[in-house]
Amino acid sequence: MLVARHAMATRFEIVLHGSNPSALRAAGEESLDEIERIEAQLSLYRPGSEVARLNTEAPRRPVRVTPALFHLLEEARELSRETDGTFDITIAPLVRCWGFMGGSGSMPTAEAIAVARSQVGMHLVELDAGQLTVRFSRAGVMLDFGAIGKGYAVDRAAELLREAGVTSALIHGGTSTTYAIGRQPDGTPWKVAITSPANDVNTPPIAIVELEDESLSVSAGWGRSFQADGKTYGHVIDPRTGAPTESALLSAVVLPRATESDALSTALLTAPELMEELTDRRPQIRCLIARGPAIAPVISTHAIALRESF
């Protein structure tokens, strides 16, 4: 059974297997409702969202948030620390500076980049666990959950499906984050393709990834981009430089939680050199990085297996 809905500017689909179609559909629809609820909470663009309220009020005073959002903020802070700031939910001022906030991108001035960089960094976000409040230490700070929100929503959807007794399902949000519950009805793992950085339907996929109670997240710079002076600039910004990343074309990460795989695939796209450190800390991780026409050398013994034909 397939249930689907548009949310977070993409199409979410859930494939469910089981013996009770009515129960499966109800579980799938409840999970999609949860994804929409999270979008309403985390959206940067909805004036009534919890994150929009934070962006407006937190520069002036501590703002109390729901426990779920506070815990997500704590996790985002830890992931930022672990990745040396290459994953950073305060990236919004730079995204706006480069014209990617609701647009297709444009070249900013060096002065505009400098101002935006001064407004970016998790050290500017003060979290009070006792009061569940958030405060920004300077004006202009703005949160953007685009690199973690989809993974978080997929995790919550998977939790609801499991609570409903679903033992075989595949959830995906667009082409970037997929989560597999259990195995397929024939007993084999779920299989998901990672498409080529060339984004050409006639090009074979880089890899076919087998998933079982795991998430696959793929980050790439080609989704939104513009050209200036013969050079292409993608929408993934490196917080360290204030400019679109040029380190890789694609990164993919497999982990048990989609929240982490979503965030870490973004970090690896920006800083491929983090791969060895991440694999040391997470023995269960599988990952790959595409640089130009080739795949980065495999550092982890748990790397995603590549197609022999690639």
Secondary structure, DSSP 4 states (H G I P E B T S, - for coil): -EEEEEETTEEEEEEEE-S-HHHHHHHHHHHHHHHHHHHHHH-SS-TTSHHHHHHHHTTTS-EE--HHHHHHHHHHHHHHHHTTTSS-TT-HHHHHHTT-SSSS--PPPHHHHHHHHTT--GGGEEEETTTTEEEESSTT-----TTTHHHHHHHHHHHHHHHTT--EEEEEETTTEEEEES--TTSPPEEEEEPPTT--TTSPPSEEEEESSEEEEEEES-SSEEEETTEEEES-EETTTTEE--S-SEEEEEES-HHHHHHHHHHHHH-GGGHHHHHHH-TT-EEEEEETTEEPPP--TTPPPPPTT-
